[in-house]
Amino acid sequence: MTLRSLLVIICLLLGLNLHAQVVTIHVGTAGTLSSYITSNDKYLITSLTLTGDLNGTDIRYIREMAGIDVTDNATSGKLSVLDISDANIVEGGDYYYFLSSSPYIYSDSNTVGRYMFTGTRLTTVTIPNSVTSIGSEAFRDCSRLTTVTIPNSVISIGNYAFWGCGGLTSVTIPNSVTSIGYLAFEGCSGLTSVTIGNGITSIGDCAFYNCRALSSITIGSRVTSIDQSPSSDRSGLTSISNPDSITSMGDITVGNYRGIAIVLIRKIATYRRITSVLIPKIATSIGYGAFSGCRGLLSITIGNSVTSIGSGAFSGCRRLSSVTIPNSITSIGEQAFARCSGFKEIHTMNAIPQKVKNSVFNGIDKKTCTLYVPKDSYSSYSRAEGWCDFATIIEED
C-alpha cells in the first residue's frame, strides 16, 4: 500500500470531511475502490482523482458516486469532477451497467466502454492516458458535462458517445483519433466550436446533428469522407474550414438527415449565414441536392477536378448571382441550378455544350441572365438544348 493510499484511509477513519476537498486515491488492486471510500462518504465527495487499476466493480462505484447506479436509477451521489488520467481501465470485476434491453456491460482494457458514464452528473472528466477508444454512448445524457479531456492515445470515438451532452461548449479531438461515430455528439446544444485533428479520416453520419449553437467546425487535413450531415437545420454554423483532402460526401437521405456534399452541410437554407463555398481541389463530384435551398449562398467556386454536378445540386440558391462551370464538367444533372432566380451571368468553359435537360436552368430569368461561352462556340450553344433559351449569349476568351 502506498503512503498516499494510507493517508486517505487515515482521513476516512478519523471522519474528516472528504467532500470539502479534492480526494486523491491510488487503487492498489483493481476492484477495491470501495475499500478506500466508506459508504457514508461515497455520496459526499464532489471531486475525485484516481490512479492505479480500475475494473468494472470500480466503475460501478464511481457511477454511484456520480449520481446514478448500475440500472440507471438516481443516487444521492454528488461527484462532479473526475480525473482518472493516470489510472488504467482494465477488464474484470463486476458489470457496471445493465438494462433489460441490453446485456450486462463489463469493462475492457484501455477502453471507456459503452454506457460507462452515461447519465452521471459529472461536469469535468479527464480520460486515462492509456485509453485507445471511447465506446458507444459512453457519456450519453451527461447533461452537466462541460469539459472532457481526450488524450492523444484515443483512436476512435463511438456512436452516440456524447449524445445529449448539452453542457459541452467546445471539443478538441486529438490527432490520434481516426474516426468519429454515428451521432457521436448529437444534441450537444451548448457546443459552439469543434476542432477535428489531422488524424481523422472519416466522420460518421450526423456526428454533430442538432448542435444548435455550433458556429465553427475545423476539419483535419486527412479527412477523406463524411457520410451524412453532421448538424441540424437549426444550427448557427457560420464558419467551416475543410481541407482539400475531402473526396467523398454523402448524398440526400430521407427524413431530417440530409446529405452534406463538400461543405459538410446539406440544408443550409435556414442558416442564411454561410455565403461562399470553395470546392476542394481534388473533389470529383458534387452530389445530388448538395446545396439545395442554400439561400444565403452568394458565391461558389468549382475546381477543375470536378467532373459532375448532381441533380438539384444548387437548386433554390436564390442569392447566387453567377457561376463558372469548368471545362472538366462532363455531366450536369436535372434541375442542378433550378430556381436560382438571382443569376445574372453563367460562364461555361467547355467549347462543346454539355448535354443537359431544359430543367437544369428552370426558374432562371433567361432574358436578363447572360450566358458566357468560349470563343467560337456561340453557334453550338445557340442550338443546344438547355442552353439555347438564353436571350444573350456572349463569347469570351
C-alpha positions in Angstrom: 0.0 0.0 0.0 1.4 3.4 -0.9 1.8 6.3 1.5 -0.9 8.3 -0.3 -3.4 5.4 0.0 -2.6 5.1 3.7 -3.2 8.8 4.3 -6.6 8.6 2.6 -7.6 5.7 4.8 -6.5 7.5 7.9 -8.6 10.5 6.9 -11.6 8.3 6.4 -11.1 6.6 9.8 -10.8 9.9 11.5 -14.1 11.0 9.9 -12.6 14.0 8.1 -14.8 15.9 5.7 -13.6 14.5 2.4 -16.3 16.1 0.3 -14.9 19.5 1.1 -11.6 18.8 -0.6 -10.1 17.1 -3.7 -9.7 13.4 -2.8 -6.8 11.5 -4.4 -6.7 7.8 -4.1 -4.4 5.1 -5.6 -6.3 1.9 -6.1 -3.6 -0.7 -5.4 -5.8 -3.6 -6.7 -8.5 -3.4 -9.3 -11.9 -3.7 -7.8 -11.1 -2.4 -4.4 -12.1 1.3 -4.7 -14.9 0.8 -2.2 -12.4 -0.2 0.5 -10.9 3.3 0.3 -14.2 5.2 0.4 -16.8 4.3 3.0 -20.5 4.1 2.2 -21.0 7.2 4.4 -18.6 9.3 2.3 -19.2 7.9 -1.2 -22.2 10.2 -1.7 -20.5 13.3 -0.3 -17.3 13.6 -2.4 -17.5 16.1 -5.2 -14.0 15.9 -6.8 -12.0 12.7 -7.1 -8.6 11.8 -8.6 -7.8 8.2 -9.1 -4.6 6.3 -10.0 -4.0 2.6 -10.3 -6.1 0.0 -12.0 -9.9 0.3 -12.3 -12.2 -2.5 -13.4 -16.0 -2.9 -13.7 -16.5 -3.0 -10.0 -14.7 0.3 -9.5 -16.6 1.9 -12.4 -19.9 0.8 -10.9 -18.9 2.5 -7.6 -17.8 5.7 -9.5 -21.2 5.8 -11.2 -23.0 5.6 -7.9 -20.8 8.4 -6.5 -21.7 10.4 -9.6 -25.5 10.2 -9.1 -26.6 7.0 -11.0 -26.5 3.3 -10.3 -25.9 0.2 -12.5 -29.5 0.2 -13.7 -29.9 4.0 -14.4 -31.6 4.8 -11.1 -30.6 8.0 -9.4 -28.5 8.0 -6.3 -27.7 10.9 -3.9 -24.1 11.0 -5.2 -22.5 14.4 -5.7 -19.3 13.6 -7.6 -18.9 16.1 -10.4 -15.1 16.2 -11.2 -13.3 13.0 -12.1 -9.7 12.8 -13.0 -8.5 9.3 -14.0 -5.8 10.4 -16.4 -3.1 8.4 -14.6 -5.3 5.4 -13.9 -5.8 2.3 -16.1 -9.1 0.8 -17.1 -8.7 -2.9 -17.1 -11.0 -5.8 -17.8 -12.6 -7.9 -15.0 -14.7 -7.3 -12.0 -18.5 -7.0 -11.8 -20.7 -5.5 -14.6 -21.1 -1.7 -14.3 -24.3 -1.3 -16.4 -27.4 -3.3 -17.1 -30.8 -2.6 -18.6 -33.4 -5.2 -19.6 -33.0 -4.1 -23.2 -29.2 -4.5 -23.1 -26.7 -7.2 -21.9 -24.5 -6.8 -18.8 -21.7 -4.4 -19.6 -18.3 -5.2 -18.3 -15.0 -3.2 -18.5 -12.4 -3.8 -21.2 -8.8 -2.8 -21.0 -7.9 0.7 -22.2 -11.5 1.5 -23.2 -14.0 3.9 -21.9 -16.7 1.4 -22.5 -20.3 1.5 -23.7 -22.6 3.3 -21.2 -19.6 3.7 -18.8 -20.6 7.2 -17.6 -24.0 7.6 -19.2 -26.5 9.7 -17.2 -24.0 10.7 -14.5 -23.8 14.2 -13.0 -20.2 14.6 -13.9 -19.2 18.1 -15.1 -15.5 17.5 -15.8 -13.8 14.3 -16.9 -10.1 13.6 -17.7 -9.8 10.3 -19.6 -6.9 8.0 -18.8 -3.9 8.5 -21.0 -3.8 4.8 -21.8 -7.3 4.7 -23.3 -7.5 3.9 -27.0 -11.2 4.1 -27.6 -14.3 5.8 -26.3 -17.2 3.4 -26.7 -20.8 3.9 -27.9 -22.9 6.0 -25.6 -20.0 6.3 -23.1 -21.1 9.8 -22.0 -24.7 9.7 -23.3 -27.1 12.1 -21.4 -24.3 13.6 -19.3 -26.2 16.9 -19.4 -24.0 18.6 -16.9 -20.7 17.7 -18.6 -18.9 20.9 -19.6 -15.3 19.7 -20.1 -13.9 16.4 -21.3 -10.2 15.9 -21.9 -9.5 13.3 -24.6 -5.9 12.1 -24.5 -3.7 11.5 -27.6 -3.9 7.8 -27.1 -7.6 7.7 -28.2 -8.1 6.3 -31.7 -11.8 6.1 -32.1 -15.0 7.8 -30.7 -18.0 5.6 -30.9 -21.6 6.1 -31.9 -23.7 8.4 -29.6 -20.6 8.8 -27.4 -21.5 12.3 -26.2 -25.2 12.2 -27.3 -27.2 14.7 -25.3 -24.3 16.4 -23.5 -25.9 19.8 -23.7 -23.4 21.4 -21.4 -20.3 20.9 -23.6 -19.2 24.1 -25.2 -16.1 23.1 -27.1 -14.4 19.9 -28.2 -10.8 19.4 -29.4 -10.3 16.0 -30.9 -6.6 15.0 -30.9 -4.6 13.9 -34.0 -4.6 10.3 -32.7 -8.3 9.8 -33.3 -9.0 8.4 -36.8 -12.8 8.0 -36.7 -15.9 9.7 -35.1 -19.0 7.5 -34.9 -22.6 8.0 -35.9 -24.4 10.8 -33.9 -21.3 10.9 -31.7 -22.1 14.5 -30.5 -25.8 14.7 -31.4 -27.8 17.0 -29.2 -24.8 18.8 -27.7 -26.8 22.0 -27.7 -24.2 24.1 -26.0 -21.3 23.2 -28.3 -20.1 26.3 -30.1 -16.9 25.1 -31.8 -15.2 21.8 -32.8 -11.6 21.3 -33.9 -11.0 17.9 -35.5 -7.4 16.7 -35.6 -5.4 15.7 -38.6 -5.7 12.0 -37.7 -9.4 11.8 -38.6 -10.2 10.1 -41.9 -13.9 9.7 -41.5 -16.8 11.4 -39.7 -19.9 9.3 -39.1 -23.5 10.1 -40.1 -24.9 13.2 -38.4 -22.0 13.3 -35.9 -22.9 16.8 -34.8 -26.6 16.7 -35.6 -28.8 19.1 -33.6 -25.8 21.0 -32.2 -27.8 24.2 -32.4 -25.2 26.6 -31.0 -22.4 25.2 -33.2 -20.8 28.1 -35.1 -17.4 26.8 -36.2 -16.0 23.5 -37.4 -12.4 23.0 -38.4 -11.8 19.7 -40.3 -8.4 18.0 -40.2 -6.3 17.6 -43.3 -6.7 13.8 -43.6 -10.5 13.6 -43.7 -11.5 11.9 -47.0 -15.1 11.0 -46.4 -18.1 12.3 -44.5 -21.2 10.2 -44.6 -24.1 12.5 -43.8 -24.9 15.9 -42.4 -23.3 16.5 -39.0 -25.5 19.3 -37.9 -29.2 20.2 -37.7 -31.2 22.6 -39.8 -31.3 24.9 -36.7 -27.5 25.2 -36.4 -25.8 28.6 -36.1 -22.9 27.4 -38.2 -21.1 30.3 -39.8 -17.6 29.0 -40.4 -16.4 25.8 -41.9 -12.7 25.1 -42.5 -12.3 22.0 -44.6 -9.2 20.6 -46.4 -8.5 19.7 -50.0 -8.4 16.0 -48.9 -12.1 15.5 -48.9 -13.2 13.4 -52.0 -16.3 11.7 -50.8 -19.5 13.2 -49.4 -22.9 11.7 -48.7 -26.0 12.4 -50.9 -29.5 13.1 -49.7 -31.4 10.7 -47.4 -34.9 10.6 -46.1 -36.3 12.5 -43.1 -34.2 15.1 -41.3 -30.8 13.6 -42.1 -29.7 15.4 -45.2 -26.7 14.6 -47.4 -23.8 17.0 -46.9 -21.7 17.5 -50.0 -18.5 19.4 -50.0 -19.3 22.0 -47.3 -20.4 19.4 -44.8 -24.0 20.8 -44.8 -26.9 19.7 -46.9 -29.6 22.1 -45.8 -28.2 25.5 -45.1 -31.5 27.0 -46.2 -32.4 28.1 -42.7 -28.9 29.2 -41.6 -28.6 32.0 -44.2 -25.2 32.7 -42.8 -22.8 30.8 -45.0 -22.2 32.9 -48.1 -19.4 31.3 -50.0 -18.2 27.7 -50.8 -14.9 26.6 -52.2 -15.0 23.1 -53.6 -11.7 21.2 -52.5 -9.2 20.9 -55.4 -9.3 17.1 -55.6 -13.1 16.7 -55.3 -14.5 14.9 -58.3 -18.2 15.4 -57.9 -20.9 17.5 -56.3 -23.7 15.2 -55.0 -27.4 15.2 -55.5 -29.1 18.0 -53.7 -25.8 19.1 -52.2 -26.5 22.8 -51.7 -30.2 22.8 -52.4 -32.0 25.6 -50.7 -28.9 27.5 -49.5 -30.5 30.9 -49.7 -27.5 32.6 -48.0 -25.0 31.4 -50.6 -23.6 34.3 -52.6 -20.7 32.6 -54.5 -19.5 29.2 -55.4 -16.1 28.2 -56.8 -15.9 24.8 -58.6 -12.5 23.4 -59.2 -11.2 21.8 -62.4 -11.2 18.4 -60.8 -15.0 18.2 -60.6 -16.5 16.2 -63.4 -20.1 16.0 -62.5 -22.8 18.2 -60.8 -25.7 16.1 -59.4 -29.4 16.7 -59.9 -30.7 19.7 -57.9 -27.2 20.4 -56.5 -27.7 24.2 -56.3 -31.5 24.4 -56.8 -33.1 27.2 -54.8 -29.9 29.1 -54.2 -31.7 32.4 -54.8 -28.9 34.8 -53.9 -26.3 33.2 -56.2 -25.6 35.8 -58.9 -23.1 33.9 -61.1 -21.4 30.5 -61.6 -18.4 29.4 -63.6 -18.7 25.8 -65.0 -15.2 24.5 -65.6 -14.4 22.5 -68.8 -13.8 19.4 -66.6 -17.6 19.0 -66.2 -19.0 16.2 -68.3 -22.4 15.9 -66.8 -24.9 18.2 -65.1 -28.0 16.7 -63.5 -31.6 17.8 -63.9 -32.5 21.0 -62.0 -28.9 21.4 -60.9 -29.4 25.3 -61.0 -33.2 25.4 -60.9 -34.8 28.3 -59.1 -31.5 30.2 -58.9 -33.5 33.3 -59.6 -30.7 35.7 -58.7 -28.4 34.6 -61.5 -27.1 37.4 -63.7 -24.4 35.5 -65.5 -23.3 32.0 -66.2 -19.8 31.2 -67.5 -19.2 27.9 -69.2 -15.6 27.0 -70.1 -16.4 24.0 -72.3 -16.3 24.7 -76.1 -18.7 21.9 -76.7 -22.0 22.2 -74.8 -22.7 19.6 -72.2 -25.9 17.6 -72.9 -28.4 19.0 -70.4 -32.1 19.0 -69.9 -34.1 22.2 -70.1 -34.9 21.7 -66.4 -31.3 22.4 -65.4 -31.9 26.2 -65.5 -35.6 26.2 -64.6 -36.6 29.4 -62.8 -33.7 31.5 -64.1 -34.8 34.6 -66.0 -33.1 33.8 -69.3 -33.9 37.3 -70.7 -31.7 39.0 -68.1 -29.2 36.3 -67.3 -26.2 36.4 -69.7 -24.6 33.1 -70.8 -20.9 33.5 -71.5 -19.3 30.8 -73.7 -15.8 30.1 -75.1 -14.7 31.8 -78.3 -16.1 30.3 -81.5 -18.7 28.3 -79.7 -21.7 30.7 -80.0 -23.3 28.7 -82.8 -23.1 25.4 -80.8 -24.7 26.8 -77.7 -27.4 28.7 -79.5 -28.7 25.4 -80.9 -28.1 23.2 -77.8 -31.0 22.1 -75.6 -31.0 23.8 -72.2 -28.5 26.5 -73.4 -30.3 27.9 -76.4 -33.0 29.5 -74.3 -30.7 32.3 -73.0 -31.5 35.5 -74.9 -28.0 36.8 -74.6 -25.0 34.6 -75.4 -21.6 36.2 -75.5 -18.3 34.7 -76.5 -15.3 35.3 -74.3 -11.6 34.4 -74.3 
